[in-house]
Amino acid sequence: MKTFFSFIRKNIKIILTITMFLFASVLMMYLLPLEGKFRYEFQKGTYWKHDDLQAPFNFPVYKTKEELVHEQDSVLLGFKPYFNYDAELTRKRLEEFNSDFDAGWIEYSLKKFGIAGEDNYRKQKYYRENREAAELYRQMIGQWLLEVYRAGIIDLEPLERTMSAPDREILLITGNLAEEREIKDMFSPKSAFEYVNSRLTGYNSQHKSPIVIRYAEFFKDFNINFYIAVNVTLDEEKSQQAKRQLLGSISRTRGMIQEGQGIISKGEFITQEKFLILESLRIEYEKNLGVVAGQLVNIGKLILVLTSLLMIFLFLLNFRKEVLYNFRRTAFILIAVLLMVLAASITLKYDIISLYVIPFAIVPIILRTFFDTRIALFVHIVTIILVGFFAPNSYLFVFLNIFAGMVAIFSLTNLYRRSKLVVTALLVFITYSVIYFGTAIVQEGNLVNTDWKYIAWFGYNGILVLLSFPLIYIFEKAFGFLSDTTLMELTDTNQPLLRKLAEIAPGTFQHSLQVANLAEDAVHKIGGNPLLVRAGAMYHDIGKMEEPFYFIENQTNGDNPHDNLEFEQSAKIIIGHVAKGVEIARKYALPEPLVDFIRTHHGTSTVQYFYKSFLKKYPEGVADVTKFSYPGPKPFTRELAIVMMADSVEAASRSLKQINDQTLDKLVESIIHAQMMEEQFNDASITFRDITTIKEVFRKRLRTIYHARIAYPV
């Protein structure tokens, strides 16, 4: 039992990683479509490459989406929506009009003639004449209102949503009866008001009597529009039910294929008709297989997912161990794959949008930002193959998306420039379109039958690729990664921490700039992240700010405080700048990848000057080498290794008494050879060939820095 727990503790990282991969596999298995997979691959416009195929069972031949849409549009031309006639509303508004008109007429009359009280008004000699005129107008306007209400006042906005042509017929429900009515014979609220108002205006213009003149202001102020309301409203439930019945009457099939009937022969050309039959067989086959052999299908899916994720696992194990053993990084890669599988699964299940709208190129773009090109490309290919197995027309899907992902990766050289992402999105769209255009010509043989809606889907895909920019920011903060944009910000010498370094330890600051230049040149040659290397080099010595004058590059007056210290104490101060640098980095919340540069830039090497000085002074004594050694760890990436080399070479070059090509070459060779002998690069993914290239870069750079200058006359 003790051995078992010891094994668990020793291998806890790999056990957690494997568990994470298994959990992701099971989750993806349930996300993938429930249906089985048709065993044959085929494309319209090519030749049938399999054996002769006979119908294994009876199945219908489905119509194309275009045919169904055309038939639906044809059927809906005869669709009549249901509207309700509100008789009670008509009655109420007419009663309100009659009451308000009489009261308003009397009120206006009292004000017009300056009479106090309605009783006095009734005693006037012109009261009878005014009363008869009021009755006449009330009846006329009431009749006109009744006419528009009986014709129907309808709101046209629901019609525009329900019918393709608002000048058609509707079914008007009055009580228990439904009658067909033409919309053109009905009124809108605006046209109803205009109708009544025009009738009133016309009548008054024809009868220029004293009454008309006397009550002109009354008609002007009296708001007829208040008594006009919509009394014909859409019955949404009945209309939708009627529409569903019409659409339900459309047959989705165009015929049946009987069991045993020959479908296609080997080598036969796949025409449009043959393609529809094969596609119908595929749909029915996958549907039936998913029902009959559900558990077996799940086992098959699990095997496929496990195999796919195993490839990612083995790739990381062999080429990117530092990523595999980092829980957050591995989890992020699996989450990226999982999200794409989820998006594809939802799209395939509900069939609302095309699968080609999903921006699969986002995965390689984001992975390229946080990792490297190889990881981005490999994970993208595995994701596309996994989704492609269940996608319709699998070969075309895989072909399109793999190439689109490649183009996205190749075009992203400087993602910190936002315009680059726009260019990448455009190139992804062009890649999709060009490949689809070529495929369509091969399959159709002409441009007439090409389905141009794919171009629109590719356009939406390109637009969605632009989501990479905010997603990169979100993932960067959530997982603690570093994007190129953040690295650009951190390498700005106006950053508070770098400004403080330049003020307190100017020599160290200049040294860091030179290390950054050396390391950046080298990483450009052997491959890696130049921005990460530059940022790491800029911050690697920030621990020297605590006691800057104990470091030779900051000593300007010739005094060396180490002259008054024991060698062990001096070594402790020099070595201590690493731990202090980590402490300062934490205080300023520097990202963890930059802290790694501080921790590893001396690895587990020895402070040779003080160690050898101790041995020289105490030849008989026993030196504790650990007191003169840095705590480590050793560099574990090529970027960390390059900064370690550049730091040692740049610092040593300042102590050369004689500077020429030979001394510089010898210095570079001896420094890096010593580090290799101390096995400082054993944990980093760097080769002898890379180290040889780095040496050559350092030599050229140092020659440029210390080049001989022309002696100008004084």
C-alpha positions in Angstrom: 0.0 0.0 0.0 2.9 2.4 0.8 4.4 1.6 -2.5 1.1 2.4 -4.2 0.8 5.8 -2.6 4.4 6.6 -3.3 3.8 5.8 -6.9 0.7 8.1 -6.9 2.7 11.0 -5.3 5.5 10.6 -7.7 3.3 10.5 -10.8 0.5 12.8 -9.7 0.9 15.2 -12.6 0.7 12.6 -15.3 -2.2 10.9 -13.5 -4.2 14.2 -13.3 -3.5 14.9 -16.9 -4.6 11.4 -18.1 -7.8 11.8 -15.9 -8.5 15.2 -17.6 -8.1 13.6 -21.0 -10.5 10.8 -20.1 -13.1 13.1 -18.7 -12.9 15.3 -21.8 -13.3 12.2 -24.0 -16.5 11.0 -22.2 -17.9 14.5 -22.4 -17.2 14.8 -26.1 -18.7 11.4 -26.7 -22.1 12.6 -25.4 -21.8 15.9 -27.3 -21.4 14.3 -30.7 -24.5 13.4 -32.7 -26.5 10.4 -31.5 -26.9 9.0 -35.0 -24.5 6.5 -36.5 -22.3 7.1 -39.5 -23.0 6.0 -43.0 -20.2 3.8 -44.2 -19.8 5.2 -47.7 -18.2 8.5 -48.7 -19.6 10.2 -51.9 -19.7 13.5 -53.7 -21.9 14.8 -56.4 -20.1 15.2 -59.7 -17.6 12.3 -59.0 -17.7 8.6 -59.6 -19.0 5.9 -57.2 -15.8 4.3 -56.0 -17.4 1.5 -53.9 -19.0 -1.8 -54.9 -22.5 -1.9 -56.4 -25.0 -0.7 -53.9 -28.5 -2.0 -53.3 -31.2 -0.6 -50.9 -30.8 -2.5 -47.6 -34.3 -1.5 -46.6 -37.3 0.6 -47.8 -36.6 4.3 -47.6 -38.0 7.6 -48.9 -36.2 9.9 -51.3 -36.1 13.3 -49.6 -36.5 16.6 -51.5 -33.8 19.1 -51.4 -34.0 22.1 -49.1 -34.4 24.3 -52.1 -37.4 22.3 -53.4 -39.0 22.4 -50.0 -38.5 26.2 -49.7 -40.0 26.7 -53.2 -43.0 24.6 -52.3 -43.5 26.3 -49.0 -43.4 29.7 -50.7 -46.0 28.5 -53.3 -48.3 27.1 -50.6 -48.1 30.3 -48.5 -49.2 32.3 -51.5 -52.7 31.0 -50.7 -52.4 31.5 -47.0 -55.1 33.8 -45.4 -54.4 34.9 -41.8 -57.3 35.0 -39.3 -58.4 38.4 -37.9 -61.1 39.1 -35.2 -63.7 41.8 -35.7 -64.4 43.6 -32.4 -68.0 44.7 -32.5 -68.1 45.8 -28.9 -65.2 48.3 -29.5 -67.2 49.8 -32.4 -70.3 50.3 -30.3 -68.3 51.9 -27.4 -66.4 54.3 -29.6 -69.6 55.5 -31.4 -71.4 56.0 -28.0 -68.4 58.0 -26.8 -68.5 60.1 -30.0 -72.2 60.9 -29.6 -71.9 61.9 -26.0 -68.7 63.9 -26.5 -70.0 65.7 -29.6 -73.2 66.9 -27.9 -71.4 68.1 -24.8 -68.6 69.7 -26.9 -71.2 71.5 -29.1 -73.0 73.0 -26.2 -69.8 74.0 -24.4 -68.5 75.7 -27.6 -71.8 77.5 -28.1 -71.9 79.0 -24.5 -68.3 80.2 -25.0 -69.0 81.5 -28.5 -72.1 83.5 -27.6 -71.0 84.5 -24.1 -74.0 82.9 -22.4 -73.8 81.8 -18.8 -75.5 78.4 -18.2 -77.1 75.9 -20.5 -80.7 77.0 -19.4 -80.1 80.5 -20.7 -78.7 79.1 -23.9 -81.9 77.1 -24.5 -83.9 80.4 -24.3 -82.0 82.0 -27.2 -83.9 82.4 -30.5 -81.1 80.7 -32.5 -81.0 77.7 -30.1 -83.4 75.6 -32.3 -81.3 76.3 -35.4 -78.1 75.4 -33.7 -79.6 72.3 -32.2 -80.8 71.0 -35.5 -77.3 71.7 -37.0 -75.7 69.8 -34.2 -78.0 66.8 -34.6 -77.3 66.8 -38.4 -73.5 66.9 -37.9 -73.6 64.3 -35.2 -75.6 61.9 -37.4 -73.4 62.5 -40.4 -70.1 62.0 -38.7 -71.5 59.1 -36.7 -72.5 57.5 -40.0 -69.1 58.0 -41.5 -67.5 56.5 -38.4 -69.8 53.6 -38.6 -68.9 53.1 -42.3 -65.2 52.8 -41.6 -65.8 50.6 -38.5 -68.0 48.2 -40.6 -65.4 48.1 -43.3 -62.8 47.4 -40.6 -59.9 49.3 -39.2 -56.8 47.2 -39.4 -53.2 47.6 -38.3 -51.0 46.7 -41.3 -47.8 46.0 -39.3 -48.8 42.4 -38.3 -49.8 41.8 -41.9 -46.3 42.7 -43.1 -44.9 40.1 -40.7 -47.5 37.5 -41.6 -48.1 37.8 -45.3 -45.8 38.4 -48.2 -48.3 40.6 -50.0 -50.5 42.9 -47.8 -52.9 43.5 -50.7 -54.3 39.9 -50.4 -57.3 38.5 -48.6 -57.8 37.7 -44.9 -60.4 35.6 -43.0 -62.4 38.0 -40.8 -64.1 36.3 -37.8 -67.3 38.0 -36.6 -68.9 36.1 -33.8 -68.9 32.5 -35.0 -68.7 33.3 -38.7 -65.5 33.7 -40.8 -65.7 35.5 -44.1 -63.1 36.4 -46.7 -62.2 40.0 -46.9 -59.8 41.9 -49.1 -57.4 44.1 -47.3 -57.7 46.9 -49.9 -61.4 47.3 -48.9 -60.4 48.0 -45.3 -59.0 51.1 -43.5 -55.9 51.7 -41.5 -56.2 54.2 -38.6 -54.7 56.9 -40.7 -56.8 56.3 -43.8 -60.0 56.0 -41.6 -59.3 59.5 -40.1 -58.6 60.9 -43.6 -61.8 59.4 -44.9 -64.0 60.9 -42.2 -62.2 64.2 -42.2 -62.4 64.6 -45.9 -66.1 63.9 -45.9 -66.6 66.6 -43.2 -64.4 69.1 -45.0 -66.2 68.4 -48.3 -69.6 68.9 -46.7 -68.6 72.2 -45.1 -67.1 73.5 -48.3 -70.3 72.9 -50.2 -72.6 74.5 -47.5 -71.2 77.9 -46.7 -74.0 78.6 -44.2 -73.7 80.9 -41.1 -73.6 77.7 -39.0 -70.6 76.4 -40.8 -68.8 79.7 -40.4 -69.9 80.1 -36.8 -68.7 76.6 -35.8 -65.5 76.5 -37.9 -63.3 76.6 -34.8 -65.4 73.9 -33.2 -64.7 71.5 -36.1 -61.1 72.5 -36.1 -60.6 71.6 -32.4 -62.8 68.6 -32.2 -60.5 65.5 -32.4 -62.2 62.9 -34.6 -59.1 60.8 -34.5 -59.8 60.0 -30.9 -62.8 57.9 -31.8 -61.0 55.9 -34.4 -59.4 52.6 -33.2 -58.3 49.3 -34.6 -61.3 46.9 -34.5 -59.8 44.2 -36.6 -56.9 42.4 -34.9 -54.7 39.4 -35.9 -55.6 36.1 -34.3 -52.0 34.8 -33.9 -52.9 31.4 -32.7 -55.5 30.5 -35.4 -53.2 32.0 -38.1 -50.2 30.0 -37.0 -52.3 26.9 -36.8 -53.6 27.4 -40.3 -50.0 28.1 -41.6 -48.8 24.9 -39.9 -51.6 22.9 -41.6 -50.6 24.3 -45.0 -47.0 23.6 -44.5 -47.8 20.2 -43.1 -49.6 19.2 -46.2 -46.3 19.5 -48.1 -44.6 16.1 -48.6 -40.9 16.0 -47.7 -40.3 13.1 -50.0 -40.5 12.6 -53.8 -40.9 8.8 -53.8 -39.8 5.5 -52.3 -36.9 3.1 -52.9 -37.7 -0.5 -52.2 -35.5 -3.0 -50.4 -33.1 -4.7 -52.8 -33.6 -2.1 -55.5 -30.3 -1.2 -57.2 -29.1 2.3 -56.3 -25.8 2.8 -58.0 -23.1 0.7 -59.6 -19.3 0.9 -59.2 -17.8 3.5 -61.4 -21.1 5.1 -62.1 -21.2 8.9 -62.3 -23.1 10.5 -59.3 -25.7 12.8 -60.9 -28.0 15.1 -59.0 -30.7 12.4 -59.0 -28.3 9.7 -57.7 -26.9 12.1 -55.1 -30.4 12.7 -53.7 -31.1 9.0 -53.4 -27.7 8.4 -51.7 -28.2 11.3 -49.4 -31.6 10.0 -48.4 -30.2 6.6 -47.8 -27.5 8.1 -45.6 -30.0 10.1 -43.5 -32.2 7.0 -42.9 -29.3 4.7 -42.3 -27.7 6.9 -39.7 -31.1 7.6 -38.0 -31.9 3.9 -37.8 -28.4 2.9 -36.7 -28.5 5.4 -33.9 -31.8 3.9 -32.6 -31.1 0.2 -33.0 -27.5 0.2 -31.9 -27.4 3.2 -29.6 -24.9 1.9 -27.0 -22.6 0.4 -29.6 -22.6 3.7 -31.4 -21.6 5.4 -28.2 -18.8 2.9 -27.7 -17.6 3.6 -31.3 -17.8 7.4 -30.7 -15.8 7.0 -27.4 -13.1 5.1 -29.3 -12.9 7.8 -32.0 -12.7 10.6 -29.4 -10.2 8.7 -27.3 -8.0 8.1 -30.3 -8.2 11.8 -31.3 -7.3 13.1 -27.9 -4.6 10.4 -27.5 -2.9 11.9 -30.6 -2.9 15.3 -28.8 -1.6 13.7 -25.7 1.2 11.9 -27.5 2.1 15.0 -29.5 2.5 17.1 -26.3 4.3 14.2 -24.5 6.9 14.0 -27.3 7.3 17.6 -28.3 5.8 19.9 -25.7 6.2 18.3 -22.2 6.2 21.6 -20.5 2.7 22.2 -21.9 1.4 18.7 -21.1 2.5 18.9 -17.4 1.0 22.3 -16.9 -2.5 21.7 -15.8 -3.9 25.0 -16.9 -2.4 24.9 -20.4 -3.6 21.3 -21.0 -7.0 22.2 -19.7 -7.2 25.2 -22.0 -6.3 23.1 -25.1 -9.0 20.5 -24.2 -11.6 23.2 -23.5 -10.8 24.8 -26.9 -11.5 21.5 -28.7 -14.5 20.8 -26.5 -16.1 24.2 -27.3 -15.7 23.6 -31.1 -17.2 20.1 -30.8 -20.1 21.6 -28.7 -20.8 24.3 -31.3 -20.7 21.7 -34.1 -23.0 19.3 -32.2 -25.6 22.0 -31.6 -25.5 23.1 -35.2 -25.9 19.6 -36.5 -28.7 18.8 -34.0 -30.9 21.8 -34.6 -29.9 22.6 -38.3 -30.7 26.3 -37.9 -27.5 27.5 -39.5 -24.8 25.9 -41.6 -21.9 24.1 -40.1 -19.7 26.4 -42.2 -20.7 29.4 -40.2 -18.8 28.1 -37.2 -15.4 29.8 -37.1 -13.2 26.7 -36.5 -10.2 28.9 -37.4 -10.5 30.6 -34.0 -8.9 27.5 -32.4 -5.6 27.7 -34.2 -5.6 31.5 -33.9 -5.9 31.4 -30.1 -3.5 28.5 -29.7 -1.0 30.2 -32.0 -1.2 33.2 -29.7 -0.6 31.4 -26.4 1.6 28.5 -27.6 3.2 28.0 -31.0 2.5 27.1 -34.6 3.0 23.4 -34.2 0.5 23.0 -31.3 -2.0 25.3 -33.1 -1.9 23.3 -36.3 -1.9 19.8 -34.8 -4.8 20.5 -32.4 -6.7 22.2 -35.2 -6.3 19.2 -37.6 -7.4 16.8 -34.8 -10.5 18.9 -34.0 -11.5 19.1 -37.7 -11.1 15.4 -38.3 -13.1 14.6 -35.2 -16.0 16.9 -36.1 -15.6 16.0 -39.8 -16.4 12.4 -39.1 -20.0 13.4 -38.2 -20.3 16.3 -40.6 -22.4 16.1 -43.8 -20.1 15.8 -46.8 -17.2 15.0 -44.6 -14.4 15.2 -47.1 -15.3 18.8 -48.2 -15.8 19.9 -44.6 -12.3 18.6 -43.6 -10.6 19.9 -46.7 -12.1 23.4 -46.3 -11.4 23.8 -42.6 -7.9 22.4 -42.5 -6.8 24.7 -45.2 -8.6 27.7 -43.7 -6.9 27.0 -40.3 -3.5 26.7 -42.0 -4.0 30.1 -43.7 -5.1 31.6 -40.4 -1.9 30.4 -38.7 0.5 31.4 -41.5 -1.0 34.9 -41.7 -0.7 35.6 -38.0 2.9 36.9 -37.6 2.1 39.9 -35.4 -1.3 39.5 -33.7 -0.6 42.6 -31.5 -1.4 44.6 -34.6 -5.2 44.5 -34.7 -5.3 45.0 -38.4 -3.6 41.6 -38.8 -6.7 39.8 -37.4 -8.8 41.6 -40.0 -6.5 40.5 -42.8 -6.6 37.0 -41.4 -10.4 36.9 -41.3 -10.4 38.1 -44.9 -7.9 35.4 -46.0 -10.0 32.8 -44.2 -13.0 33.9 -46.2 -11.1 33.9 -49.5 -9.7 30.4 -48.7 -13.1 29.0 -48.1 -14.6 30.6 -51.2 -11.8 29.6 -53.6 -11.8 26.0 -52.4 -15.6 25.7 -52.5 -15.7 27.4 -55.9 -13.2 24.8 -57.3 -15.2 21.9 -55.7 -18.5 23.2 -57.0 -17.1 23.3 -60.6 -15.9 19.7 -60.2 -19.2 18.5 -58.8 -21.6 20.5 -61.0 -19.6 21.0 -64.1 -21.0 24.5 -64.5 -21.7 27.6 -62.4 -25.5 27.6 -62.9 -26.1 24.9 -60.2 -23.6 26.3 -57.8 -25.1 27.0 -54.4 -24.0 30.6 -53.8 -25.4 30.7 -50.2 -22.2 29.0 -49.1 -20.4 32.2 -49.9 -22.7 34.1 -47.5 -21.9 31.4 -44.8 -18.2 31.8 -45.4 -18.7 35.6 -45.0 -20.4 35.1 -41.6 -17.6 32.7 -40.7 -15.0 35.4 -41.5 -16.8 38.0 -39.4 -17.0 35.6 -36.4 -13.2 35.0 -36.7 -12.9 38.6 -35.5 -14.2 37.3 -32.1 -10.7 36.0 -31.6 -9.5 39.3 -30.3 -11.9 39.6 -27.3 -11.6 35.9 -26.7 -7.9 36.1 -26.5 -8.2 38.8 -23.8 -10.8 36.7 -21.9 -8.7 33.5 -22.0 -5.6 35.4 -21.2 -7.1 36.7 -17.9 -8.9 33.5 -17.1 -5.9 31.1 -17.6 -3.0 33.5 -16.8 -1.6 33.3 -20.3 0.4 36.0 -22.2 -0.7 37.4 -25.5 1.5 39.3 -27.9 -0.4 42.5 -27.1 0.3 42.2 -23.4 4.0 41.4 -24.1 4.2 44.5 -26.2 2.8 46.5 -23.3 5.2 45.0 -20.8 8.3 45.7 -22.9 7.5 49.4 -23.1 10.3 51.1 -21.1 7.8 53.5 -19.7 6.3 50.7 -17.6 6.6 51.7 -13.9 8.8 48.8 -13.0 11.2 49.3 -15.9 11.4 53.1 -15.1 12.2 52.3 -11.5 15.0 49.9 -12.7 16.4 52.5 -15.0 16.5 55.1 -12.1 17.8 52.8 -9.3 20.1 50.5 -11.3 20.9 52.2 -14.6 23.8 49.8 -15.4 21.5 46.8 -14.9 18.9 48.4 -17.1 21.3 48.9 -19.9 22.6 45.3 -19.5 19.0 44.1 -19.7 18.4 46.0 -22.9 21.5 44.4 -24.5 20.5 40.9 -23.3 17.0 41.5 -24.8 18.6 42.5 -28.2 20.9 39.4 -28.2 18.2 37.0 -27.1 15.6 38.4 -29.6 18.1 38.0 -32.5 18.7 34.4 -31.5 15.1 33.4 -31.1 14.3 34.8 -34.5 16.9 32.4 -36.0 15.9 29.1 -34.2 12.2 29.8 -33.7 10.2 30.7 -30.6 8.4 33.7 -29.2 10.5 36.9 -29.7 8.2 39.1 -27.7 8.3 36.7 -24.8 12.1 36.5 -24.9 12.4 40.3 -25.0 10.0 40.8 -22.1 11.7 38.1 -20.1 15.2 39.6 -20.7 13.9 43.1 -19.8 12.8 41.9 -16.3 15.2 39.1 -15.5 17.5 41.2 -13.3 14.9 43.4 -11.5 16.1 41.8 -8.2 19.3 43.9 -8.4 17.2 47.0 -7.5 17.4 46.0 -3.8 21.2 46.4 -3.6 22.3 47.8 -6.9 25.8 48.8 -5.9 26.8 45.3 -5.2 26.7 44.6 -8.9 29.6 45.7 -11.0 27.5 47.3 -13.8 26.1 49.9 -11.3 29.5 50.8 -9.8 30.6 54.1 -11.2 33.2 55.5 -8.7 35.5 52.5 -8.6 34.5 51.4 -5.1 33.5 47.8 -4.8 31.6 47.0 -1.6 32.5 43.3 -1.9 36.1 44.2 -1.0 34.9 44.5 2.7 32.9 41.2 2.7 33.7 37.5 3.0 33.4 35.5 -0.2 30.4 33.5 1.1 28.6 36.7 2.1 29.2 38.3 -1.3 28.0 35.1 -3.0 24.8 35.2 -0.9 24.1 38.8 -2.0 24.7 38.0 -5.7 22.6 34.9 -5.6 19.9 36.6 -3.6 19.0 38.9 -6.5 17.0 36.0 -8.0 14.8 35.5 -5.0 14.4 39.3 -4.6 13.5 39.5 -8.3 10.8 36.9 -7.9 9.4 38.8 -4.8 9.4 42.1 -6.8 7.7 40.4 -9.7 4.9 39.1 -7.5 4.5 42.5 -5.9 4.0 44.1 -9.4 1.8 41.2 -10.5 4.0 40.2 -13.4 2.7 37.2 -15.4 4.1 33.9 -14.3 6.0 33.2 -17.6 8.1 36.3 -16.9 8.7 35.2 -13.4 10.2 32.0 -14.9 12.9 34.1 -16.6 13.9 35.6 -13.3 14.0 32.2 -11.6 16.0 30.4 -14.3 18.3 32.9 -15.9 21.2 31.5 -13.8 19.8 28.0 -13.5 21.8 26.0 -10.9 25.2 27.5 -11.9 27.9 28.6 -9.5 29.1 32.1 -8.8 32.5 31.2 -10.2 34.4 34.4 -9.2 33.7 34.2 -5.5 33.9 30.4 -5.4 37.3 30.3 -7.0 38.4 33.2 -4.9 37.4 31.3 -1.8 39.3 28.2 -2.9 42.4 30.3 -3.7 42.3 32.0 -0.3 41.6 28.8 1.6 43.4 26.0 -0.3 43.2 23.7 2.6 39.6 24.4 3.5 36.5 22.6 2.3 34.2 24.8 0.4 30.4 24.2 0.6 29.6 24.6 -3.1 25.9 25.0 -2.4 26.6 28.4 -0.8 28.0 29.5 -4.1 25.3 28.0 -6.3 22.0 29.5 -7.6 18.9 27.6 -6.4 17.5 27.1 -9.9 15.4 25.7 -11.5 17.2 25.2 -14.8 15.7 26.6 -18.0 12.9 24.4 -19.3 12.0 26.1 -22.5 14.1 27.3 -25.4 13.2 30.9 -24.6 14.5 30.6 -21.1 17.6 28.9 -22.3 18.4 31.7 -24.8 18.0 34.4 -22.1 20.4 32.5 -19.8 23.0 32.3 -22.6 22.5 35.9 -23.6 22.7 37.1 -20.0 26.0 35.3 -19.3 27.6 36.3 -22.6 26.7 40.0 -22.4 27.9 40.3 -18.8 31.2 38.5 -19.5 31.8 40.6 -22.6 31.9 43.8 -20.4 35.0 42.4 -18.6 37.1 41.8 -21.7 40.3 43.8 -21.6 41.0 43.2 -25.2 38.1 43.2 -27.7 38.4 41.7 -31.2 36.8 39.0 -33.2 39.0 36.3 -31.7 38.3 37.2 -28.1 34.6 37.6 -28.7 34.4 34.3 -30.4 36.3 32.6 -27.7 34.2 34.2 -25.0 30.9 33.0 -26.6 32.2 29.5 -27.0 33.6 29.2 -23.5 30.6 30.6 -21.7 28.0 28.5 -23.5 30.3 25.4 -23.4 30.6 25.7 -19.6 26.8 26.0 -19.3 26.4 22.8 -21.4 28.9 21.0 -19.2 26.9 22.0 -16.2 23.8 20.5 -18.0 21.9 23.7 -17.7 20.0 23.1 -20.9 19.0 19.5 -20.3 15.4 20.4 -19.4 14.9 22.7 -22.3 13.6 21.7 -25.8 16.7 23.0 -27.5 19.1 21.1 -29.8 22.8 21.2 -30.5 22.0 22.7 -33.9 20.0 25.4 -32.2 22.9 26.1 -29.8 25.3 26.4 -32.7 23.0 28.9 -34.4 22.7 30.9 -31.2 26.5 31.1 -30.8 26.8 32.5 -34.3 24.1 35.1 -33.7 25.8 36.2 -30.5 29.2 36.5 -32.2 27.8 38.7 -35.0 25.8 40.8 -32.5 28.8 41.4 -30.2 31.0 42.3 -33.1 28.4 44.9 -34.1 28.2 46.3 -30.5 32.0 46.5 -30.1 32.9 47.3 -33.7 36.1 49.4 -34.2 35.4 53.1 -34.6 37.2 55.5 -36.9 39.5 57.9 -35.0 38.3 61.4 -35.8 40.8 64.2 -35.8 40.6 66.5 -32.7 
